[in-house]
Amino acid sequence: MGLPGGKKTKTGYSTSADVLEKLAPEQPVIRDILEYRTLTKLKSTYADGLSAYIKEDDRIHTNFNQTITATGRISSTEPNLQNIPMRMEIGRKIRKVFIPKEGYVFVDADYSQIELRILASLAGDEELIAAYRENQDIHRSTASKVFHVPFEEVTDLQRRNAKAVNFGIVYGISSFGLSQDLSISKKEAQHYIEDYFAMYPAVHDYLEAAKENAKKTGYSVTAFGRRRPIPELKNSNFMQRSFGERVAMNAPIQGTAADVIKMAMIRVYDRLLKEGLEARMILQIHDELLIEAPEREKEKVIEILEEEMPGAADFPVKLEAEAHWGMDWYEAK
């Protein structure tokens, strides 16, 4: 079709999603190809894939692993129930097939921006901590500072871009990575990152210190003292060392979030038993807990989740969790 090529592979030009996304505006058929890929993946992985795991009791039983992930998060395998799609509406609809037993409902709760709250707390950045304490929209607040516009005049696009910067900083994003995410020049992305650190200097100092400490010791440490070895920092390959540096900046934050949700699970479990409830925790998805509860207990379970999850750790920025209920997982989320 004479379309411009992107990345080269052994067999020709790459047709990966990121390459096709760039070509989509020029050729309507590419939009159809991307949609077809999405639908076939949903069908094979979830619609067909999950049905193979239904046991005699009409339920799917996943396996939870404590020690597989490097981050310290619990992982789910055979089947992986932690990667049920959330970003696209058509993917989210897969959650409608997960239903509680008769007379029961699902209560679902997740933390609000847990990693950003942990970053603000560990870095001790007064600006960021103040924004959270004043219940500001954190992405709008960052946009206002980075783009030098009054808070009330921040556009949706500016907020979206600031959100990418906020979450990118947590993962040690480079100017190249941010430029790819926002479809802007590398130079512009570098300005965003520099402006962010100028507004939140304590965040910059914290991330640099985390990187330097990991280089000295060979590992990162969460707020609760759990270590993660980072051998990549001593690798002779530049790409591997760069990866190690990003891990060193992110691991204390993501690792602390993993510690918090595990402590929250224990607190919620103990409280359900203490209150003599029939409700049971049935799934954990990173920062989210799913409870199956008799309908008469749903209000009590919401109360327990919204008390016990934020109470799992005491940081300068208070943790927040919000719970909802529904007749299926989609409705509860």
Steps between C-alpha positions, in 0.01 A plus 500: 500500500807723501462595867807637678686234699576527869728261687674221305477133603673190355214445256427860398335802656345465846121491527498541879218702657710811562610509134145446371359766735720758326382387154130477591410865414623444141324168435153417639566125448773512768242608758303185400811281537568638850136446600508144362815426701338635816185291451684177415723542809194559721332194352796261518645613834181570693176380338646166387806488727324547834225247424765224501565573869142462627497221761222261606367758746442745209778722634842605374781446753822690437837438666654782704879519517685687774855487368490515117499877432811711551286786633359296789146508367286188517459346155216289361551205262299229322303706429637848559200689639707816559521590132130516420495814280405833657603775259257440212127479553469189280769329709344606828177329396677164551448569872125453452549121479634489857199469728463415870300204628126541551398744771847656499653814343852613416657786694807644330743754649821650373754753615497848347837586339688293758840525329485879460396535865790277605743698280387830657533345849841334454643806325353731765420757230301774675337629178372155402397411856311832532317437171378165631408635843294774337320232292609661176470319167868398495528477119337841454728642771811363325373629162448847647861507626672332202310694232496827698123557477249578777349185659148586373622546141672161459364326187408130485798440269738671744360292787541181295861590418572584865353164602748326265783703657382422857485125441807504273715655774407211732641259239817701431379591151749650253434799274488253209241281676283798589526641146372165367213491750383854423595513129717808557866579428771366729605859574147595608476188717832590664359846583195337665723280717732789594203724587350219710820462703529878535152501659563192714875510578474257793366234259807547279737475799321191634514312167868587451580386856310173445705438185833579670421286807409205280828538309694487829311212661381304195136510610202731556297510823128560556365721781456181703856374448440238230795478261510445125838410346582697181797322331435696177665806660841331466439367148752605233214552251377862500135404432502255791657758732239759395225246571658437842494874577130524415432196720700659785278810484170315467552189717473675841170659389340202326645265763355709784160492324531119482577485873203726580241294309621179670462661843160629393394148401591369846311786668189448286508122550537535879221757516257286298561214746479725805164643387371144443419568134451240228671728244831370366786655305525316168738702283785750519596703192805708597333799675148355493316250723188307400266365770205264454240590760138413583288793380397584858869552593601728211481832690706357788760361258531837323556662840768242591688542171493880519632490859752216490668566163603863578596388852759252369774766508551843652667736252517882483253470210199303623411193295147493360285209383156505346262203490203422276267202473324331209329184378806423285865607497442763229223666700705491823801666338 
